[in-house]
Amino acid sequence: MASAQQNRDFTTAVVSQYPLDEAIDWIRSNMGPEDVFEPETLLAWAKENAPSPEEICSQRDLENWAEENGYTQA
């Protein structure tokens, strides 16, 4: 029969001391967001974290795009 110390040593060797961290790493490496989150949750996150057009393009780029696509300034 194994001693208490052998049982502790075995458990330490076999069972992770950081199971949540390792689970998160595994999920990150093996699954996509759509496998983890509900569509509504992803959509809400995207809406809250979406950059504004000004963060992507300069004001002049936006004005040029608008003019090229038939939009005029009111």
GIVENVEN-V157628 format. One record per residue. RES is the residue in one small letter. PHI is phi in whole degrees, 0 to 359 (NA if undefined). Layout:
res->{RES/RES}
phi->{PHI/PHI}
This chain:
res->{m/a/s/a/q/q/n/r/d/f/t/t/a/v/v/s/q/y/p/l/d/e/a/i/d/w/i/r/s/n/m/g/p/e/d/v/f/e/p/e/t/l/l/a/w/a/k/e/n/a/p/s/p/e/e/i/c/s/q/r/d/l/e/n/w/a/e/e/n/g/y/t/q/a}
phi->{NA/285/281/300/295/297/297/295/299/297/299/298/287/265/262/297/277/229/297/294/300/291/295/298/300/295/298/301/278/241/225/266/305/291/276/254/249/290/305/296/293/296/297/298/297/298/295/287/247/290/288/282/304/293/283/259/234/286/302/295/299/295/296/299/300/299/298/293/251/83/266/237/279/277}
